[in-house]
Amino acid sequence: MGSITRALPLLLLLLCAHGAAAQHYLRLRPSPSEHLPVPDLREDPDPEHDPREQDLSEKTLRKKLGSHFDSNFMSIHLPTQLNASAPPDLPRLPMPADLKKLNLTETPYGRRVKVGKKARRKFLQWLWMYTHCPVLYTWKDLGARFWPRYIKEGNCFSERSCSFPEGMSCKPVKSVTKTFLRWYCQGFLRQKYCTWIPVQYPIISECKCSC
């Protein structure tokens, strides 16, 4: 999981205190973690910490985000298709080389089994389909304090075990980060300063069958 850890940069830590009762709101999410996808954010419910209408100018925010705006993974408005992808019938990635080289004619006990080319091809295709771990994407609402508000988040297929016999499951092995804008306020009561700051959000990009 080291690749995921490296892909999750340390984000800013909120240092402004709003009293002991609000201590669990003192972090800008997501925090560094090996657990992906990122859990739902816990926000201070006070509407005073929300951006106002004049703070949501699309032209201004697009300019501030610049080249980090990625329409493939972020959306300003609620996407019409919330489920971005479904489990594919066939893996989209090429079959791994070690699976292609799998010797089906020899057994651990030294006996040889005769397997025709057609049968071998069909078995390897079935095995690849069975053990393949696709990334499924769905749109997630990050809330009014993120811009763009909607992110296409990756999840590992988890409806069944990916091993034969069963026991292993699909887990994330790689992630990519996308830069969003986060509405951040500091100060006390109404005398506070709020602005948009860039934060990085990790998204699962590859899953693998593992223990």
N, C-alpha and C positions, 0 to 999 in steps of 0.2 A: 504493500500500500504506500510505499515511499513516494511514488510518482504523484499520488493524490496529495500527500502532505506538501510536496514541493509546489504543487499547483495552487495551493490555498494560501495566498499571501496574508500576512498579518494586517488586519484592518485597524482603523483608528479606534481608540478607546475613549469613550465619553468621560470627561473629568468633571463636568458640571453636576452638582448635586441638587436634587429637588426634594430633599428630606429623606429620612430613613425609610419611609414607606415606599419610595420609588427607586430603591437601590437596584431592583431587578431590571430596570430599564436603562442602566448606565452603559450598555454596550451597543455599538453599532454592529448590526448583524450583516453578513454571517461571520462568526468567529472561526478561527482555524480549527479544523476537525477532520477526522478520517471518516466521518459518517456522512455519506451523501445519499440522496439529495439533501439540501439544506432544510432543516425543519422550519415550520411556520414561525414568523417573527413575533416577538412579544413587544408591543408598542405601548407607550404612555397614551392612555385614551384622551388626554386633555386636548381639545381641538385647537388650543392656543399654539400647539406645536405643529399644526398642519400648514402647508403652504397656502397662501391666499390666491385668488384668481389671477392677480397681477404677477404672481410668481410662477405661473404656469404657461408663459408665452412659449409656444412651440418653436418659433423662430429663434428666440434667445437660447432656449435649452438645447436645440439642435446645434447651434453654434458653439455652445459651451462643451457639449459632448464630442463634437467634431467627428473624426474618423472612427471613433469607438462605436458609433451607432451601427448596429448590425441588424438589419431587418429580418434576417433569418432566425434570430433568437430573441428579438425584443419587439414590442408593439406598443404604440401610444394609446390605441383604443382597444377595447375588448375584441379579440379575434372571433370571427364567426364560427371557426372550426376549433373548438376547445381541445379535442383529441387530435394532436398533430400527426400521429402515426399509429399503426396497428401492427401486431406481430406479423412479420412477413412469412409467406409460405416457404420461401427458400432463403438461406442466408445471402446477404448482399455482398459480403466479403468473400474473397477467394478461399478455397479450402486450404488449411494450414499444410505446410510441406511435410511435417511429421505424420500427419494423418494420411497424406497421399502415399507415403513410403511404408505404411503399416503392412507388415507381412502377415497375410491371412492363411498361408499354407503351412506354417509351423506352429506347433503347440508347445507349451512349457515342458511337456513330457517327452519331447523328441519325435512325436508322431507327426506325420505330414497329412494335410487335408487338401484334397483337390478342389480348387475353386476356380470356376471359369471367369473370364474377363468381365462378362456382362454381370454375373452375380457379384463379383468383387466391386464393380463400379456402383451397383445399386446399394450394396451394403454400406460402402463408405459414404455415399450420399445420405443414406438414412442416419448413419452415425453422426455425420456433420450436422444434419438438421436437428438431431436429438440433443447434441451437446452445445450447439451454438447459442450464444447469449446476446440477443439483439438489444439495442438501446431504444426504449419507447419514449416518445416525447409528448408532453402535454403542456398546455399553457397555464401559467400560475399568476395570480394577482398578488403583487407585492405590496399593494396599498398605495395611498396617496402620497406617501413620503418617499417614494422612489420614482425616478423618471428615466426611461419609459416605465410605465406601471406594470406591464405584462412581460413575463419572461417565458421562453420555451425551455422547460426543464426536462432533463433526461432521467429515466429510471431504468433499472435492470429488470428484465422479464423475470417474474417470480411466481408464476402460477403453478409451477411444478419443478421437481428436481431436474437438473441438467445432466446427471450422470447415470450410468447404467453399470451395476445396480444403483438404486437411489441413495442419496446421502449428501451429494454436493449441490451447490446452488449458484446462481449467477450473482456475481459481485463486481462492483466498479473497480477498474484497474487504471483508468486514465480519466482526466478531466481537463476542461478548458475554462479559462476565466473570461468573463465579459464585464466590461466597465459600464456601470450605471451611475446616475446621479442620485445622491441621498440628501434629503432635506434635513439640515442639522441646526439645532438651536442651542445656544449657550447663554447663560445669564440667569437672573432670578425674576420671578413674577413677570410683569409686563416689560421690564427693562432688560430685554434680551436681544441678542443678535442672531439672526437666522440667515442661512445661505445654503446653496447647493454645493455639495462636495463630491468628487468622484470616489466610488468604492468598487471593488472587484467582487464579482459573484461567480462561484465555481459551478460548473455544469458537467455532469457525467457525459463523457464522450465515447467510452468503450467499457464493455463488461466482459467477464471471463468466468467460466465454470471453475469453481474452486471450493476448498473445504471451508 
